[in-house]
């Protein structure tokens, strides 16, 4: 069963909070997770200067150690929080393009198009 670390959205409209969860990748976004790893509140409360993130670093590192793949937004959040280094193996630039996408190296048919 492939496990992903991703965000689950909760709360009212315009007042969302996100749960960082370990979840089976084939389930819907807000399904019941295997484990709740953290809570991210992007809204600034009155008098606060920083957004709120509460997480269990030990459990996040455990799930990464057993092969769970983080989503792009989770990678960004973990890099900003110092849990992952900026050049980690999960960074989108390190992973490269997805399978099945064509690169724009050259035209495979050998034909060129000209405009008149």
CORJOJO-V290599 format. One record per residue. N is the residue number from 1. PHI is phi in whole degrees, -180 to 180 (NA if undefined). OMEGA is omega in whole degrees, -180 to 180 (NA if undefined). Layout:
BEGIN
n:N phi:PHI omega:OMEGA
n:N phi:PHI omega:OMEGA
END
This chain:
BEGIN
n:1 phi:NA omega:-179
n:2 phi:-72 omega:-177
n:3 phi:-108 omega:177
n:4 phi:-121 omega:168
n:5 phi:-101 omega:-178
n:6 phi:-149 omega:-177
n:7 phi:-96 omega:172
n:8 phi:-114 omega:-175
n:9 phi:-92 omega:179
n:10 phi:-140 omega:177
n:11 phi:101 omega:-179
n:12 phi:-79 omega:178
n:13 phi:-60 omega:-178
n:14 phi:68 omega:177
n:15 phi:-147 omega:-175
n:16 phi:-78 omega:166
n:17 phi:-126 omega:-177
n:18 phi:-121 omega:174
n:19 phi:-98 omega:173
n:20 phi:-87 omega:-172
n:21 phi:-130 omega:167
n:22 phi:-99 omega:-172
n:23 phi:-149 omega:174
n:24 phi:-63 omega:-174
n:25 phi:-68 omega:-178
n:26 phi:-89 omega:-180
n:27 phi:-92 omega:-179
n:28 phi:-69 omega:-172
n:29 phi:-60 omega:-175
n:30 phi:-103 omega:179
n:31 phi:-69 omega:180
n:32 phi:-67 omega:-177
n:33 phi:-84 omega:172
n:34 phi:-70 omega:-178
n:35 phi:-156 omega:174
n:36 phi:-88 omega:-175
n:37 phi:-102 omega:-179
n:38 phi:-177 omega:179
n:39 phi:-131 omega:179
n:40 phi:-120 omega:178
n:41 phi:-114 omega:-176
n:42 phi:-75 omega:-179
n:43 phi:-80 omega:176
n:44 phi:-86 omega:176
n:45 phi:-82 omega:-179
n:46 phi:-61 omega:180
n:47 phi:92 omega:178
n:48 phi:-86 omega:176
n:49 phi:-114 omega:-178
n:50 phi:-131 omega:175
n:51 phi:-75 omega:-173
n:52 phi:-96 omega:173
n:53 phi:-133 omega:175
n:54 phi:-124 omega:-179
n:55 phi:-151 omega:178
n:56 phi:-104 omega:-176
n:57 phi:-63 omega:180
n:58 phi:-61 omega:-179
n:59 phi:-71 omega:177
n:60 phi:-64 omega:179
n:61 phi:-66 omega:176
n:62 phi:-61 omega:-178
n:63 phi:-64 omega:176
n:64 phi:-66 omega:-180
n:65 phi:-69 omega:-180
n:66 phi:-92 omega:172
n:67 phi:108 omega:177
n:68 phi:-71 omega:180
n:69 phi:-101 omega:178
n:70 phi:-82 omega:175
n:71 phi:-75 omega:-179
n:72 phi:-62 omega:-179
n:73 phi:-68 omega:177
n:74 phi:-70 omega:178
n:75 phi:-60 omega:179
n:76 phi:-60 omega:-179
n:77 phi:-66 omega:-180
n:78 phi:-69 omega:176
n:79 phi:-69 omega:178
n:80 phi:-65 omega:-179
n:81 phi:-84 omega:178
n:82 phi:86 omega:179
n:83 phi:-76 omega:177
n:84 phi:-112 omega:174
n:85 phi:-71 omega:-177
n:86 phi:-61 omega:-180
n:87 phi:-106 omega:-178
n:88 phi:-70 omega:-179
n:89 phi:-71 omega:-180
n:90 phi:-93 omega:-178
n:91 phi:-64 omega:-176
n:92 phi:-57 omega:-180
n:93 phi:-70 omega:179
n:94 phi:-76 omega:-178
n:95 phi:-68 omega:-180
n:96 phi:83 omega:-178
n:97 phi:-70 omega:179
n:98 phi:-72 omega:177
n:99 phi:-68 omega:177
n:100 phi:91 omega:178
n:101 phi:-95 omega:-178
n:102 phi:-89 omega:175
n:103 phi:-90 omega:-177
n:104 phi:-95 omega:179
n:105 phi:-71 omega:179
n:106 phi:-154 omega:-179
n:107 phi:-78 omega:-174
n:108 phi:-72 omega:-179
n:109 phi:-83 omega:179
n:110 phi:84 omega:-180
n:111 phi:-89 omega:176
n:112 phi:-116 omega:179
n:113 phi:-105 omega:-180
n:114 phi:-127 omega:177
n:115 phi:-105 omega:-179
n:116 phi:-111 omega:NA
END
